[in-house]
Amino acid sequence: MGKKFPLFVLDNEVKEDNGKEIVQVHFIEKFTFKKYIEDGRNVFEKTIEAFQEGDETLFPKVSQKLNFHVRPKAINASDTFEFSNGNNITKRTFWANKDLINELIASYINEENI
């Protein structure tokens, strides 16, 4: 979570033909989630609890507004693993919530324009 990486942000507009046109490109040299490491740790702990309880419904959800959540990330429906309750479930991974990404990008772009 503390890792810094380059990020390109493309602003686009929808054209009359419903296509999209890139109107601006921002480059963020050192994008990071470091400021939100505790939120990430909290979601990780809730994920461990889901495994300990054997209850996949306990995985953190985007609707819980925890800045991060767990959701399926599989090649296809048969890309599964055996969960702690014995059921085969679709592989999962951690995701940053869209609102968090938008907030971080806006703060970097605002710093860029100061």
Secondary structure, 3 states (H helix, E strand, C coil): CCCCEEEEEEEEEECCCCCEEEEEEEEEEEECCHHHHHHHHHHHHHHHHHHHHCCHHHCCCHHHCCCEEEEECCCCCCCEEECCCCCEEECEEEEECHHHHHHHHHHHHHHHCC
